[in-house]
């Protein structure tokens, strides 16, 4: 039982590591922090749009 739980935990950590590596390979950064689309840098751009 304990070995099955340990193997599952190692599998989960391995998948997480593979996900981080793939994200880094595709986007050049780790998937940590605030997402690029949620940054407030382009907030003024939306203020110019009239409703």
C-alpha positions as CSV (number, residue, x, y, z in Angstrom):
1,X,0.0,0.0,0.0
2,X,2.7,2.5,1.0
3,X,4.8,1.7,-2.1
4,X,1.8,2.3,-4.4
5,X,1.2,5.6,-2.7
6,X,4.8,6.5,-3.0
7,X,4.9,5.5,-6.7
8,X,1.8,7.6,-7.4
9,X,3.3,10.6,-5.7
10,X,6.5,10.2,-7.7
11,X,4.4,9.9,-10.9
12,X,2.5,13.1,-10.0
13,X,5.8,15.0,-9.3
14,X,7.2,13.7,-12.5
15,X,4.2,14.9,-14.6
16,X,4.5,18.3,-12.9
17,X,8.2,18.5,-13.8
18,X,7.5,17.5,-17.4
19,X,4.7,20.2,-17.6
20,X,7.1,22.8,-16.3
21,X,9.8,21.7,-18.8
22,X,7.3,21.8,-21.8
23,X,6.0,25.2,-20.7
24,X,9.6,26.5,-20.5
25,X,10.5,25.1,-23.9
26,X,7.4,26.6,-25.6
27,X,7.2,30.0,-23.9
28,X,10.7,30.6,-22.4
29,X,9.5,31.1,-18.9
30,X,8.2,29.1,-16.0
31,X,4.5,29.0,-15.4
32,X,4.7,30.8,-12.0
33,X,3.5,34.3,-11.0
34,X,0.8,36.4,-12.6
35,X,-0.2,35.5,-16.2
36,X,0.8,37.8,-18.9
37,X,-2.8,38.5,-20.0
38,X,-3.7,39.7,-16.5
39,X,-1.0,42.3,-16.2
40,X,-2.1,45.9,-15.9
41,X,0.4,47.1,-18.5
42,X,-2.2,47.5,-21.3
43,X,-5.1,48.8,-19.1
44,X,-4.8,52.2,-20.7
45,X,-5.3,50.7,-24.1
46,X,-8.9,49.6,-23.1
47,X,-9.7,53.0,-21.6
48,X,-9.6,54.5,-25.2
49,X,-12.3,52.1,-26.4
50,X,-15.7,53.8,-26.4
51,X,-18.7,51.7,-25.4
